Amino acid sequence: MRKLKGPHDYEVIRGIVIDILLGKETIKYGVGNFHYLSDGVAQVMLRRNEPFEEIPLSSGDVRMDDRDVELVRDVFWDLFRQGLITLGSNASNDGWPNFRLSHHAAETLCKASPYRFHNSASYIKLVKAEAPDISSDAEEYLDEAVATYYAECLLASSVMLGVAAEIEFGRLIDAGLANTVYSTLFLPASKEQNIRQKILKFQSAFPSLPKDLRRQIGEDFEMHANAIQSVLRVARNNVGHGLAKRKTTREQVYVNLQMFVPFAGHVERLRKVL
């Protein structure tokens, strides 16, 4: 038997469960029974090259860490409480451990967590779906950001993610400077050495861009781009510049990785219309 090493983060387990429920991952006995689902999570982990150890003289194919087994139960009942899972496969077989997705569940689950990833390659694929022209330099830092996240090196992950954000932001400023019509709006930001001041100058100049141009980017550009860039800057500075406040959490780094995806897309769209 192969025993997977753990434990894993709740969001990682939840992401695998949702991928199984939505048919993005297939499991040995199919979906519709909780015990099959739990075994299926282990199958997907093994397929995704999660580390494991061989256990001789034990029956079965693969098993998870005991805490991960309990997290699968937590995820299942959380989804049930949210109305996304209905107990029983049908009216004639309405008992536990059988279940099915509720009628609105698939649409809800797809919208609730669009940026699910399990390694560097799957994360960068998500980023490129939003920002196909992301630079190779930023991609290299993102690869290390995800790798260090899964290695529990959270400070390193925050720094790498912040650098990637600054690279893409810098490309945006350069594109603005190269535009003969709008270069004067981007000039103050380009002259600043401090990244915080660069962001502030850009935020001040952005409303001066024509409404038609801003409409091409999306009405929520300022929320996704400016706010996210600031969050990532603070996260990077807190852990990378020798400040006293160095504590960070796995959950916060996961959120920052999620936030980078729409940030990259909005920045690229603006860069391309300039």
C-alpha positions in Angstrom: 0.0 0.0 0.0 1.0 3.6 -0.6 0.4 6.1 2.2 0.3 9.7 1.1 2.2 12.2 3.2 0.3 14.9 4.9 -1.6 16.7 6.3 -2.7 19.1 3.5 -4.5 22.4 3.7 -8.3 22.5 3.8 -8.5 24.4 0.5 -6.3 21.8 -1.2 -8.6 19.0 -0.1 -11.7 21.1 -1.0 -10.3 21.8 -4.5 -9.8 18.1 -5.2 -13.3 17.2 -3.9 -14.9 19.9 -6.2 -12.8 18.7 -9.2 -14.2 15.2 -8.6 -17.8 16.4 -8.2 -17.6 18.5 -11.3 -16.1 15.6 -13.3 -12.8 17.2 -13.9 -11.1 14.3 -12.2 -12.3 10.6 -12.5 -12.1 8.2 -9.7 -12.2 4.4 -9.6 -15.8 3.7 -8.5 -17.4 6.9 -9.6 -19.2 9.7 -7.7 -22.3 9.1 -5.6 -21.0 7.4 -2.5 -19.1 9.2 0.2 -16.7 6.3 0.8 -15.9 6.2 -2.9 -15.4 9.9 -2.9 -13.0 9.8 0.1 -10.9 7.0 -1.6 -11.1 9.0 -4.8 -9.4 12.0 -3.2 -6.4 9.8 -2.4 -6.4 8.5 -6.0 -6.3 12.1 -7.4 -3.5 13.0 -5.0 -1.4 10.1 -6.2 -2.1 11.0 -9.8 -0.9 14.6 -9.0 2.4 13.2 -7.8 1.9 13.9 -4.1 4.7 12.3 -2.0 4.0 8.9 -0.5 5.7 6.1 1.3 5.3 2.4 0.7 3.7 0.4 3.6 4.5 -3.3 3.3 2.1 -6.0 4.4 -0.9 -3.7 4.2 -3.9 -4.2 2.0 -5.4 -1.6 -0.4 -3.9 0.7 -3.1 -3.5 4.1 -1.4 -4.6 5.9 1.7 -4.3 9.4 3.0 -3.0 10.9 6.1 -5.6 10.5 8.9 -6.1 14.3 9.2 -6.7 14.5 5.4 -9.4 11.8 5.7 -11.2 13.9 8.3 -10.8 17.0 6.1 -12.6 15.2 3.3 -15.5 14.6 5.8 -15.4 18.3 6.8 -15.5 19.4 3.2 -18.4 17.1 2.4 -20.6 18.3 5.2 -19.7 21.9 4.6 -20.9 21.4 1.0 -24.1 19.7 2.4 -24.7 22.6 4.8 -24.3 25.0 1.8 -27.1 23.2 0.0 -24.7 21.9 -2.7 -25.0 18.2 -1.8 -28.3 16.2 -1.4 -28.2 12.9 0.6 -29.3 9.8 -1.3 -28.8 9.1 -5.0 -32.5 9.4 -5.8 -36.0 9.1 -4.2 -35.8 5.4 -4.0 -32.3 5.3 -2.5 -32.3 8.3 -0.2 -29.9 7.2 2.5 -26.3 7.9 3.5 -23.6 7.3 2.4 -25.1 7.8 -1.1 -25.4 11.4 -2.4 -25.7 13.6 -5.4 -25.1 17.2 -6.3 -28.1 19.5 -5.9 -29.5 21.0 -9.1 -27.8 24.3 -8.8 -24.5 23.0 -7.4 -22.4 22.7 -10.5 -22.9 26.3 -11.5 -22.3 27.5 -8.0 -19.2 25.5 -7.5 -17.7 26.7 -10.8 -18.3 30.3 -9.9 -17.2 30.0 -6.2 -13.6 29.0 -6.8 -12.4 29.7 -10.3 -8.7 29.6 -9.5 -8.0 26.1 -8.3 -4.5 24.7 -8.7 -2.4 21.9 -7.3 1.2 22.7 -8.5 3.2 25.3 -10.3 2.2 24.2 -13.8 -1.5 24.2 -13.1 -1.2 27.6 -11.4 0.7 29.2 -14.3 -1.9 27.8 -16.6 -4.6 29.7 -14.7 -2.5 32.9 -14.9 -1.9 32.5 -18.6 -5.7 32.0 -19.2 -6.1 35.5 -17.8 -2.8 37.0 -19.0 -1.4 35.1 -22.0 1.4 37.6 -22.5 2.8 37.4 -19.0 6.6 37.8 -19.1 8.9 34.9 -18.7 10.6 36.7 -15.8 7.3 36.9 -13.9 6.5 33.3 -14.8 9.8 32.2 -13.3 9.0 34.0 -10.0 5.4 32.6 -10.0 6.8 29.1 -10.4 9.0 29.5 -7.3 6.1 31.2 -5.4 3.9 28.2 -5.8 6.7 25.7 -5.2 7.7 27.4 -2.0 4.1 27.7 -0.9 3.7 23.9 -1.1 7.0 23.5 0.6 5.6 25.6 3.5 8.2 28.3 2.9 5.6 31.0 3.2 7.9 34.0 3.5 9.7 33.0 0.4 6.4 32.5 -1.5 5.2 36.0 -0.5 8.4 37.6 -1.7 8.4 35.7 -5.0 4.7 36.6 -5.7 5.4 40.3 -4.9 8.3 40.4 -7.3 6.1 38.9 -10.1 3.5 41.5 -9.4 6.1 44.3 -9.6 7.4 43.0 -12.9 4.0 43.1 -14.5 3.3 46.5 -13.0 6.6 47.8 -14.3 5.7 46.5 -17.8 2.5 48.5 -17.6 4.3 51.7 -16.6 6.7 51.2 -19.5 3.9 50.7 -22.0 2.2 53.9 -20.7 5.5 55.9 -21.2 5.8 54.5 -24.7 2.4 55.8 -25.6 2.8 59.3 -27.1 -0.7 60.4 -26.1 -0.8 59.3 -22.5 2.9 59.3 -21.6 2.6 62.4 -19.4 0.1 60.5 -17.1 2.6 57.7 -16.5 5.7 59.9 -16.2 5.3 60.7 -12.4 5.0 57.0 -11.6 8.0 56.1 -13.7 10.3 58.6 -11.8 9.6 57.0 -8.4 12.0 54.5 -7.1 9.9 53.3 -4.2 7.2 50.8 -5.3 4.6 52.3 -2.9 5.0 55.7 -4.4 4.9 54.3 -8.0 1.5 52.7 -7.2 0.2 55.8 -5.6 1.2 58.0 -8.6 -0.4 55.5 -10.9 -3.6 55.4 -8.9 -3.8 59.2 -9.1 -3.2 59.2 -12.8 -5.6 56.4 -13.8 -8.9 58.3 -13.6 -7.4 60.8 -16.1 -7.4 58.1 -18.8 -10.4 58.4 -21.3 -13.5 56.7 -20.2 -13.7 54.7 -23.5 -10.2 53.3 -22.8 -11.0 52.4 -19.2 -14.2 50.7 -20.3 -12.2 48.4 -22.5 -10.3 47.1 -19.5 -13.3 46.5 -17.3 -15.2 48.6 -14.7 -13.5 46.7 -11.8 -10.0 47.4 -12.9 -9.2 49.6 -9.9 -10.5 47.1 -7.5 -8.6 44.2 -9.0 -5.4 45.9 -10.1 -4.7 48.8 -7.7 -5.9 47.1 -4.5 -4.3 43.7 -5.3 -1.0 45.4 -6.2 -1.0 47.2 -2.9 -1.8 44.0 -1.0 1.0 42.1 -2.6 3.4 45.0 -2.0 2.6 45.0 1.7 2.8 41.2 1.9 6.2 41.3 0.3 7.6 44.2 2.3 6.4 42.7 5.6 8.4 39.5 5.1 11.2 40.7 2.8 12.6 43.9 4.2 13.6 42.9 7.7 10.5 44.4 9.3 9.4 43.3 12.8 6.0 42.2 11.5 7.1 39.0 9.7 4.3 36.6 10.6 2.3 35.3 7.7 -0.1 32.3 7.3 -0.6 29.6 4.7 -4.2 30.8 4.2 -3.1 34.4 3.5 -0.5 33.3 1.0 -3.1 31.1 -0.7 -5.4 34.1 -1.0 -2.6 36.2 -2.4 -1.9 33.6 -5.0 -5.6 33.6 -6.0 -5.7 37.4 -6.2 -2.7 37.6 -8.5 -4.6 35.8 -11.3 -7.2 38.6 -12.0 -4.6 41.2 -11.2 -2.4 39.9 -14.1 -5.3 39.8 -16.5 -6.4 43.4 -15.8 -2.8 44.8 -16.0 -2.3 43.0 -19.3 -5.5 44.3 -20.8 -4.6 47.9 -19.9 -1.1 47.5 -21.3 -2.5 46.2 -24.6 -4.9 49.1 -25.1 -2.2 51.7 -24.5 
